[in-house]
């Protein structure tokens, strides 16, 4: 009898365990199905938003909400709570619970308000030259909430150690963390923009901004030589281009318009402060803005409240959304904008006054097109975002609170002067040929962290500079493009000043030009805490030169390496990052 009771007890325990196992497996399968459906819904939502399909976006969001809520409810139950306490398996279960909890919170707190606003994005576009600043102000709160939600989600996801998760879960978890982190970065940019835009657009009073067209055919550290310059007047969202001049008309001053530091004098010479065209020799755009404002206000009675800069590649991104513009007899579109504005204009017109007039026409035509309200709003935002990411769009405000909000963003264009976790490397180019030969300049920069000694990284870099000018450039191109030998260089060649910026508190260990050591011949100057090695690279037509270096990062800078590079005429981001070796 006793034996029979034992057998029945064991059988009962086995049945209970089997039932629990089946229930647990069933619940796990349901969670997996819900999460896979949520992933599909998230992809549908992204596609709908990019296509400005509001009904599809709302349907996808409802699906995402349904499946994430179901997965969340299941993982918060007793079954998953018990599983989370088990050895080995517990970490994976915890990861699933955190992921579902994060996605569920984001759906309610961040995504739904943003999708609701996306239904009325067209109301944010300018109409007949006026931006609805009150609508922008209305958007501040939902974007700020969404940014905070994604930032908190990033912290939660990064707080879990996913290294021990099972293979498929590990990859999915890390992909989710990356996507949430990227979205948090995008929302941070949008949040910052919305903090400053209403007042910068004149909600609290009239403003004047210098709008500077950077000409990449004559390279400068921030992109290109200042060409056409206009005053952009804004008042309660109404936009108007007033005074338009050629930057060259501002000429030289006898003394720098602002006192230069000793390091600035040593690296860039006095022309940084006496010649408007060279105000962006420095890669520090706030400093460039100060110099431009000071020179402009010497010459004109406009009180300047900020400086904006844009290049032809950025304009091509906008024209891809708005459609082409007409300037004289030429239609300028996204495909030909760079070639027209940086090369063809000089082949058609060698008279600088005619070129300047053409650039004024282009500036006004693009301005009128963009402020008319044409184009898909999300596509316009993406175009501006791409331009900012690639350092082709800069914004500086002389209102201290606004500039503090902009600080650290791509559009601020600041030179990093304080130690950060990420070592900062800069490769900045300036033409010294007084020509438009940078149209033929191609630059590729690579930096690798090759070792970590203590808490300082060793950084090996290579900048490959190449001229794609035709072999007979000196004979076939006009003097205005080649420089005509006025600086003593053979027409068709170019001389590029390269400034290598090491990280704050870093140092150079070697610099080579085509394999030959040159560091001993260079003056290394510390500019705002950054050691700077300057050299000059001569390029004949079809010639390639390699400039290589080894530098050491500052102590404690153990994160991934940030590499900033002067943008050229080719679309895309010349800057990059490199994985830390620490």
N, C-alpha and C positions, 0 to 999 in steps of 0.2 A: 504493500500500500504506500509506504513511504517513498519507495523508488518511483511509483507511478506519479506521485505528487511532485517529486523533483523533476521528472521528465516533463510533466505538464507546465511546471514553472519555467523551465528552460525554454520550452516551446513558446510559451507566452511572451517571455522576454525577447526571444528571437523575432516573433511576429511584431512586437512593439518596435524593436530596433529596425526591422525591415520597413515598417510603415513610416517610421521617422526618417529613414534614409530615402524612401521614395518621396516623401513630402518635401524633404530638404532638396532633393534633386529636382523635383517639380518646381519648387520655388526658385531655385537657381536658374533653371531653364527659362522660367517666365521672366525673370530679371534680365537675363541675356537677350531674350526676344524684345523686351521693352527698350533696352539700351540700343540694340541694333536699329529698331524702328525710330528711336530718337535721333540717331546719327543720320538716318535717311531724311527725316523731317528737317534737321538742321541744314543739311545740304540743299534741300528744296527751298528753305527760307532764304539762304544766302543767294541762290540763283534768282529767286523772285525779287529780292531787294535790288540786286544788280540790274535786273531787267525792268525795274520800276513797275512791277505787277502787284499792285496792292492787294487785290482779292486772293491771289495765290500766296502772298506773304502771310495774310491773316489765316488762311487755311493751314499752311505749314506750321505756323506758330501754335495753332490749336492742337495739331497733331503732336507737336513737340511737347506741349504742356501736358497732354493726356498721357503720353508714354513716360515722360520723366516723373510725373506725379505717381504713376503706378509703380515704377521701379523704386522710387523713394519710399513709398508706403511699405513695399515688401522688405526692403533692406533695413527699415527701421523696426521691423517686427521682432518677435522673440526668437524666431529661428536664426536669423542672421546675427542677432545679438549673442546667441550662444556660440555660433560658429566663429565669431570674431575673437573668442577667448581660447580657441584651440591653438596648439603649437603648429608651426609651419603654415597651415592653412589660414590662420587668423590674420596675418598681415595682408594677404590677398583680399580677404573679405572686408577688412577695414578700408582698403583702397577703393573697393567697389562702393562701399557705403559713402565714403567722402566724395567720390566722383558724382554719384547720383544726387547727393545732397546739394552739391555745388551747382549742378546743372538745373536742378529744380528751383533753387533760389534765383539763379540768373534769369530763368524763363519768366518768373513773376516780377522780379524787382527791376530788371534791366531791359530785357528784350521787348516785352509788351509795350512799355511806354515809348520806346524808340520806333517800333513798328507803327504805333498809332501816329506818331509825328511824321513818319515817312509818307503817310497818306496825303500830306499837304506840303510836300517839299517845294513844289513850284511856287508857293507863296513866299518863299525865302529869296527867290531870284530877283535881281533888279528889274524894274520896269521903267522904261523911258528915262533912264539915267538915275533912278532912285532905288536905294536898298531899303527894304522895310525893317528898320532897326528895332521896332517894337516886337516884331515877330522873332527876331534873333534873340531879344531879351527873354521872350517866352520860352525859348528852347534851352535856356541856361539851366533851369532846374532839372528837367528830365535827363539831360546829358550828364550833369554833375552826379546825379543819383546813379546812373548807369556806370559812370567811371568808377565811383566808389564801390559799387557791387562787384565789378570785374577786378578791381584792385584787391578787394578782400578775397575773392575767389582765387586769385593768383597766389596770395599768401597761404591760403589753406592747402591748395594743391602742392605748392612747393614745400610745404611743411611736412609732407609725408615722404618717407624714404621708399621709393619705388624699386630700388635696386634688387630686392629679394622677391619681387612679384614674379609669377609665372610668365613665360615668354609673351604670349598674346596679350595678357593683361598689362604687362609692363609697357609694351609698345603703344597700346591704346591709351593708357593713362598718360604717358609722356606726350603723346600727340594732343590729347585734350589740354594738358597743362600749357603746351606751346601755343595752341590756338587761343586759349583764354588770355595768356600773356600778351600775344600780339593784339588781341582786341582791346585789352586794357591800355596798351600803348597808343592805339589809334584813338580811343576815347579820351585819353589824357590830352592828346593834341587838340581834339575837338573841344574839350572842356576849356583848355587854355584860350583857344581862339574865341570862344563865345564869351569868356570873361572880359576880353578887351575890345572885341569888335564893335559893340554898340557905341561906346564912347569914342573909339578911334574913327568911327564913321559919323561923328558929329552929333550924337544924341544930346550931349551936354554942352555943345558949342562948336563953332566953326573951327576947322582945322585945315592946315596946308601941309602937304607932303611932297617931297622931291621924289619923282618917279624916274628912275635911272635905268636906261637900256644898256645892258652890258654886252659888249661886242667881243665874242670869243675868238674872232679872227686875229685879235691882238691880245694875247692872254694876259690876265692879271690873277693875283692870288685867289680872289673871290669868283673868278670866272672870266671876265673880259674887261677891256678898256671902257670906261664910261663914254657912251656915244651921245644919243639924243637924251635930253633931260627936260622933263615937264613938271609943272606944278599941278598937283592934283588937289583941288579944293573940295572939301566935303562939309556939308551942313545938314544935320538931321537926316542923313542918308542920301542926300542929293549929291551926285558926283559931277565934277566939271574939270576938264583940262583947261588951264588958263595959260600961263606963260610957257612957251616951248623954245628951247635954245639948243645949239650944239655945245656939248661939254667943252670942245676945243676953244670956243669963243671966250671962255673964262681965263685963258692964258695963264701966265706965271705971276706970282707976287714976289716982291723983293725979299720978304721974310716969311717964314712959315706962318700960316693963319692961326695955328695954335702951337704952343711950345712942344717940341719933340723931345722924347727921352733920349738919353745917350745911346741906349741899345737901338732905338729906331733910326737914329742918325747913322750908326755904324752899319746896320743891316741894309737899310733902304736909301740912305742919303737924304739930303734936305728936300729933294723933289717930292717926298711923301707929303710934305706940308705946304709946298709952294705951287704945286701943279695939280689942278683938279683931276686931270686924267690919270694921275698916279696915286690918288688918295686911297685906292684899294690895292696898292702894292702889299699892304699888310693883310694877313688872312683874318684879322679881327674886325668883323663888320661893324660893331658898335664904334670902334675907333674911326673907321672909314666914314661912318655917318656923322660923327662929330666934326671931322675935317670938311666934309661936303657942306654941312649946315653953315659952318663958320665962313667958308669962302662965298657961298651963295648970298648970305646976308651982308657980306661986304659989298657985293655988287648990286643987289636988288633990295627993294623995300618989303619983300615977302618975309613974314616971320614963319620959320619952318618948324613944324611940330613932329616930323618924323621923316624917315627915308625908306623908300621901297626900291628894290632892285630886281630886275628880271632879265633873262637872256632869251635868244631866239628859240632854243630848244623848248623852253617852258612855253613860249608862245605857240609853238607847233602843237604841243599837247592840248592847249585850249582850242586851237583852230580845228583839231580833230573832232571836237564836240560842237562848236558853234557853226562850223562851215567856213568857207573861204571869205577873204576880204579883197577889195580892189584898191590898189594904190597906183594911181596914174594908169598906164597901159598894162600893168602887170596884175594878174590874179595870184594872190598868195594863199596857199593852203597848207595843210599839215605836212604834206609830202615835200613841198619845195621851199618852205619858209626858211630853213637854215641855209640852204644854198643861195637863195635869193638875197637874204639879208647880210650874209657874211662873205659872199663872193661875187655873184652875178652883178650886183649893183656896181661894183668897182670895175667890172669889165665893160659895162655900158656907159658909165660916167666916171671920168677921171677928175672932174672938177669937184672939189670938196663941198662947195656951196650947193651944188645940185644933189650930191649924196645926202647932205644934211636935210634938204627939203624933202627928199624921198623918205627919209627915216621919220620925219615929222608926220607925213601923210600916213605911213604905216602905223605909227603909234596911235594916231587919232582913229584910224579905221578899225584897228583891233579894239580900242577902248569903246568905240561906239557899238561894235558888235557884241562885246561881252556885256555891256551895261544895258543892252536892249532886252535882255531876258531870254534869248534863244538858247536852245540846247537842254539836254537832260540834266537836272540838278545834281544827281549823284555822279554822273560822268564828269561834270565840271569840278565837283569836290575831289574826285579821284585825280583829275589832271593837276589841280593845285597841290594835292597831297604828294603826287609824284615829283612835281617841280621842287617842293620843299625838301623832300627826302634826298634829292640829288643835288642840293645846294645850288639850285638855279633860281630860287625865290628867297629874298631876304626882306625882313621887316624889322624896323627899329623905331621905337617911340621915345620921344624925349620927355614924356610923362613918366615919372619914376615908378609909380605903382603899376602902370601898364608894362613897362619894360621888365620889372621884376617878374610879372606873370609870364612874359615871353622867354625869360632867361632859361637856358638849358634846352630849348627847342631847336630843331634844325633851322628854322627860318631866322632865329636870332643871330646865327653865324658867329658865335663868340669863340675866341681863342681860349681854350681851357688853361687856366692859370693856377689852379689849386690841385693838390694831389687828389686823385679819385681811385677807387678800386681798380678801374680799368686804365692801364697805361695808354697814353695818347701819343700817336705818331702823326706828324703832318708832312705832306709833300706838296709844296706850293710853288707855282710857276709864274714867272713874269717875263714878257717879251722885252728884249732890249734892242731889237732890230729897227724899231719905229716903222713897222710894216704891217701887212695883213697876212703874213705867212703862217700864223698860227692856225689858219684854216686847214693847213696841211700837216699839222702836228697831231701825232697820236701818242698817247701815253698809257702805259700799263704799269700798275704798282702792285707789288706783292710783299707782304710782311709775314714772317713766321716767328713764333716764339719757340726757340730751339732748346732752351734749358731754363731751369729755375734754380738759382743759387741763393739759399736762405729764403728771403721773401722778395727777391728782385729777379725779373725775367730778362733773359738775353734775347734780343730781337734782331733777326737778320732780315734785311729788306733789299728789294731790287726795283728800281724804276727804269723801265725801258722806254726811251724816247725815240720816235721814228718820224722822219719826214716822208710824206707820200707825194710831195711836189713832183711834177714832171721833170725829167732829167734836163730839159731845156727851158726850165722855168725862167731863168734869167733873160732869155731871148724872147719868150712868147708871152710872158705876163707883163702887164703895165707896171710902170715904176711905182704907182701908188700901192700896188700889192706887194712888190718885192722890196720896197724901200729905196730902190734906185741906187744903192751903194752909198747913200748919204751918211751912214754910220761907219763906213769903211769896210763893210762886209760885201762879199761878192753877191750881186743880185741873184735871188733864188735860194740863198742860204738863210739860216736864222740862228740867232744866239739867244738861248733861253737861260735866264737866271733861275736856279733851283735852290729853294730854301728847305732844308731838312730840319724839322722840329722834333727833338727828342722829348720823351715824357718829362713832366715836372720832376725836378731833382734827379733826372737821369744823366747819362753821359754817352759820348761817342767813343767807340773802341777802334773803329776803322771806317774809312770811306774809300772806295775805289772807283775809278772811271775807266771802263773797258779793261778791268782787271789790274790797273796800275794804282797803287796806293797813293792817295793825295791828301789824307787827313793832315799831315804835318804842314802842308802848304795852305791850309784853310784857317781863317779866323773864326773860332767858335765863340759866339756871343750869347749871353743869357738874356732872353727877352721874356720878361714877366715870369721868371722861374723856369723857362723852357730853353735848354741849350739849342742853339741854332747854328748849323753848318751851311754856309753858302758857297755855291760853285756855279760855273757857267758851262753850259753844254752847247757846243757848236754842231749844227746839223746842216750838211749839204743836201741837195735833192736826193731822195731815195736812200738816205743814210740812216743807220740805226746806232744808238749809243746806249750802253748799259751803265747806270750809276747804282752802285751797290754799297751797303753799309752794314755795320753791326753796332747796335747801341744797347745800352742797359737801361731798363726801366727803374723808376724810383722805388725806394723801399716800401713794402706793404701793398704795392700795386699788383695783386695776384690774379685779378680777373682777366677776362678776354681782352684782347688788344683792339683799340679803336683806331682806325687808319683813315685820316682825312686827306683828300686829294682834290686839287683844283679840277673842276669839271671842264670838259672840252666840248667840241662840237658834236660828238656822237651821243645819241640818246643813251640813257642808262646812268647808273651810279658809279662814279669812279672811286668812291670811298668804299671801305670794306671793314671786316673785322677778322681777327685771327684767334684761334683757340689758345687759352692759357696753357703753359707747360707746368704751372705750379699745382 
